[in-house]
Structures are given as structure tokens and as C-alpha cells.
Amino acid sequence: MSVEIKFVVMRNGEEKMTFASKKEADSHDKMLDMAETFAGWLAQSTLELDEAQCEAVGLHLAAEKEAIQYIIRTSKLPEIIVRQNTDSDNLLSRQKRTPIKAVDAA
């Protein structure tokens, strides 16, 4: 018989994700806190977004905080980073791609 320790991130009584380490669970919980704050901020803005859109954009902004920080610091787009889950350890691996070029929207 084996014993496993699992760290579970809970939100509003609902299990969101399970992690093998406390550090990963805390990091995910912090990201969810940030996403909730972004969603509230977007809901208060003059943008016409429904609640689901605010939550989706808030979660995206929180998940991509490094890219946002880079853009704020440099006023440039970062290189695209593709995240892939590995089957063996479910860690994030990153591959650098060519930079995105900005285009004017019509």
C-alpha cells in the first residue's frame, strides 16, 4: 500500500485542481486570486463584457502575467511561448517562437 499526499485548490467549495506539491498549489491559488481581481476590474470598466467574458479574460491575463509585465516594461511584444503538458510529470515546457507582429485593427 502506498501513501500519497495531494494538495487540492478549492474555490467556493469546489475542487479546482490537485497538485503534488504545496508550492504548485499555492501558485495556482494565487493565479486564481489574480484572475478574480482582473475579472472584477474588467466588470467595472466601460467595456461591454458579460460576466463569463470578464472571467475568461481575467483568467487569461492572470495566466499570462509574465507577458503582460514584459509588455508594460518594454512596450514590446514578447516572443510567443507555447505551453505543453508532458505525460510523465505534467510540468509546463516552453518553446520559443517568432515574435508576433502588431497590426492595426480596422
CYANA upper distance limits for C-alpha pairs under 8 A (distance plus 0.5 A):
  5 ILE  CA     20 ALA  CA      7.27
  6 LYS  CA     18 THR  CA      6.91
  6 LYS  CA     19 PHE  CA      6.30
  6 LYS  CA     20 ALA  CA      5.70
  6 LYS  CA     21 SER  CA      7.65
  7 PHE  CA     18 THR  CA      6.06
  7 PHE  CA     19 PHE  CA      5.54
  7 PHE  CA     20 ALA  CA      6.61
  7 PHE  CA     21 SER  CA      6.90
  7 PHE  CA     22 LYS  CA      6.52
  7 PHE  CA     25 ALA  CA      6.66
  8 VAL  CA     15 GLU  CA      7.25
  8 VAL  CA     16 LYS  CA      7.88
  8 VAL  CA     17 MET  CA      6.33
  8 VAL  CA     18 THR  CA      4.86
  8 VAL  CA     19 PHE  CA      6.77
  8 VAL  CA     25 ALA  CA      7.30
  9 VAL  CA     15 GLU  CA      6.56
  9 VAL  CA     16 LYS  CA      6.01
  9 VAL  CA     17 MET  CA      5.90
  9 VAL  CA     18 THR  CA      6.80
  9 VAL  CA     25 ALA  CA      6.68
  9 VAL  CA     26 ASP  CA      8.47
  9 VAL  CA     28 HIS  CA      8.09
  9 VAL  CA     29 ASP  CA      6.81
 10 MET  CA     14 GLU  CA      5.87
 10 MET  CA     15 GLU  CA      5.06
 10 MET  CA     16 LYS  CA      6.10
 10 MET  CA     17 MET  CA      8.05
 11 ARG  CA     15 GLU  CA      6.99
 11 ARG  CA     16 LYS  CA      7.13
 17 MET  CA     25 ALA  CA      8.50
 18 THR  CA     25 ALA  CA      7.77
 19 PHE  CA     24 GLU  CA      6.84
 19 PHE  CA     25 ALA  CA      6.17
 20 ALA  CA     24 GLU  CA      8.01
 20 ALA  CA     25 ALA  CA      8.46
 21 SER  CA     25 ALA  CA      6.95
 22 LYS  CA     26 ASP  CA      6.49
 23 LYS  CA     27 SER  CA      6.61
 24 GLU  CA     28 HIS  CA      6.71
 25 ALA  CA     29 ASP  CA      6.61
 26 ASP  CA     30 LYS  CA      6.58
 27 SER  CA     31 MET  CA      6.77
 28 HIS  CA     32 LEU  CA      6.77
 29 ASP  CA     33 ASP  CA      6.78
 30 LYS  CA     34 MET  CA      6.76
 31 MET  CA     35 ALA  CA      6.62
 31 MET  CA     59 LEU  CA      8.42
 31 MET  CA     62 ALA  CA      6.24
 31 MET  CA     63 ALA  CA      7.16
 32 LEU  CA     36 GLU  CA      6.65
 32 LEU  CA     59 LEU  CA      7.61
 32 LEU  CA     62 ALA  CA      7.93
 33 ASP  CA     37 THR  CA      6.83
 34 MET  CA     38 PHE  CA      6.67
 34 MET  CA     58 GLY  CA      8.24
 34 MET  CA     59 LEU  CA      8.35
 34 MET  CA     62 ALA  CA      6.17
 35 ALA  CA     39 ALA  CA      6.59
 35 ALA  CA     55 GLU  CA      7.66
 35 ALA  CA     58 GLY  CA      5.04
 35 ALA  CA     59 LEU  CA      4.98
 35 ALA  CA     60 HIS  CA      8.05
 35 ALA  CA     61 LEU  CA      7.45
 35 ALA  CA     62 ALA  CA      5.55
 35 ALA  CA     63 ALA  CA      8.40
 36 GLU  CA     40 GLY  CA      6.75
 36 GLU  CA     55 GLU  CA      7.55
 36 GLU  CA     58 GLY  CA      7.05
 36 GLU  CA     59 LEU  CA      7.94
 37 THR  CA     41 TRP  CA      6.66
 37 THR  CA     58 GLY  CA      7.97
 38 PHE  CA     42 LEU  CA      6.60
 38 PHE  CA     54 CYS  CA      8.31
 38 PHE  CA     55 GLU  CA      8.42
 38 PHE  CA     57 VAL  CA      8.40
 38 PHE  CA     58 GLY  CA      5.15
 38 PHE  CA     59 LEU  CA      8.17
 38 PHE  CA     61 LEU  CA      7.90
 38 PHE  CA     62 ALA  CA      8.01
 39 ALA  CA     43 ALA  CA      6.62
 39 ALA  CA     51 GLU  CA      8.50
 39 ALA  CA     54 CYS  CA      5.23
 39 ALA  CA     55 GLU  CA      5.50
 39 ALA  CA     56 ALA  CA      8.36
 39 ALA  CA     57 VAL  CA      7.54
 39 ALA  CA     58 GLY  CA      5.08
 39 ALA  CA     59 LEU  CA      8.16
 40 GLY  CA     44 GLN  CA      6.91
 40 GLY  CA     54 CYS  CA      7.94
 41 TRP  CA     45 SER  CA      6.97
 42 LEU  CA     47 LEU  CA      7.79
 42 LEU  CA     49 LEU  CA      8.26
 42 LEU  CA     54 CYS  CA      6.36
 42 LEU  CA     58 GLY  CA      8.11
 43 ALA  CA     47 LEU  CA      8.23
 43 ALA  CA     49 LEU  CA      7.45
 43 ALA  CA     50 ASP  CA      8.20
 43 ALA  CA     51 GLU  CA      7.64
 43 ALA  CA     54 CYS  CA      6.69
 49 LEU  CA     53 GLN  CA      6.23
 49 LEU  CA     54 CYS  CA      6.61
 50 ASP  CA     54 CYS  CA      6.78
 51 GLU  CA     55 GLU  CA      6.72
 52 ALA  CA     56 ALA  CA      6.60
 53 GLN  CA     57 VAL  CA      6.50
 54 CYS  CA     58 GLY  CA      6.34
 55 GLU  CA     59 LEU  CA      6.54
 56 ALA  CA     60 HIS  CA      6.72
 57 VAL  CA     61 LEU  CA      6.58
 58 GLY  CA     62 ALA  CA      6.68
 59 LEU  CA     63 ALA  CA      6.58
 60 HIS  CA     64 GLU  CA      6.63
 61 LEU  CA     65 LYS  CA      6.46
 61 LEU  CA     68 ILE  CA      7.97
 64 GLU  CA     68 ILE  CA      6.91
 65 LYS  CA     69 GLN  CA      6.54
 66 GLU  CA     70 TYR  CA      6.65
 67 ALA  CA     71 ILE  CA      6.69
 67 ALA  CA     77 LEU  CA      8.34
 67 ALA  CA     78 PRO  CA      6.72
 68 ILE  CA     72 ILE  CA      6.67
 69 GLN  CA     73 ARG  CA      6.55
 70 TYR  CA     74 THR  CA      6.46
 70 TYR  CA     75 SER  CA      8.11
 70 TYR  CA     76 LYS  CA      7.97
 70 TYR  CA     77 LEU  CA      8.11
 70 TYR  CA     78 PRO  CA      7.17
 71 ILE  CA     75 SER  CA      5.32
 71 ILE  CA     76 LYS  CA      5.76
 71 ILE  CA     77 LEU  CA      6.28
 71 ILE  CA     78 PRO  CA      7.39
 77 LEU  CA     99 PRO  CA      7.51
 77 LEU  CA    100 ILE  CA      7.25
 77 LEU  CA    101 LYS  CA      8.33
 78 PRO  CA     99 PRO  CA      6.96
 78 PRO  CA    100 ILE  CA      8.21
 79 GLU  CA     96 LYS  CA      6.96
 79 GLU  CA     97 ARG  CA      6.58
 79 GLU  CA     98 THR  CA      6.52
 79 GLU  CA     99 PRO  CA      4.93
 79 GLU  CA    100 ILE  CA      7.39
 80 ILE  CA     96 LYS  CA      6.64
 80 ILE  CA     97 ARG  CA      5.81
 80 ILE  CA     98 THR  CA      7.10
 80 ILE  CA     99 PRO  CA      6.50
 80 ILE  CA    100 ILE  CA      7.49
 81 ILE  CA     94 ARG  CA      6.33
 81 ILE  CA     95 GLN  CA      6.23
 81 ILE  CA     96 LYS  CA      5.91
 81 ILE  CA     97 ARG  CA      7.07
 82 VAL  CA     93 SER  CA      8.29
 82 VAL  CA     94 ARG  CA      6.05
 82 VAL  CA     95 GLN  CA      6.14
 82 VAL  CA     96 LYS  CA      7.70
 82 VAL  CA     97 ARG  CA      8.38
 83 ARG  CA     92 LEU  CA      6.28
 83 ARG  CA     93 SER  CA      6.24
 83 ARG  CA     94 ARG  CA      5.93
 83 ARG  CA     95 GLN  CA      8.01
 84 GLN  CA     92 LEU  CA      6.28
 84 GLN  CA     93 SER  CA      6.17
 84 GLN  CA     94 ARG  CA      7.62
 85 ASN  CA     90 ASN  CA      5.60
 85 ASN  CA     91 LEU  CA      6.45
 85 ASN  CA     92 LEU  CA      6.13
 85 ASN  CA     93 SER  CA      7.52
 86 THR  CA     90 ASN  CA      5.25
 86 THR  CA     91 LEU  CA      6.59
 86 THR  CA     92 LEU  CA      7.71
 86 THR  CA     93 SER  CA      8.10
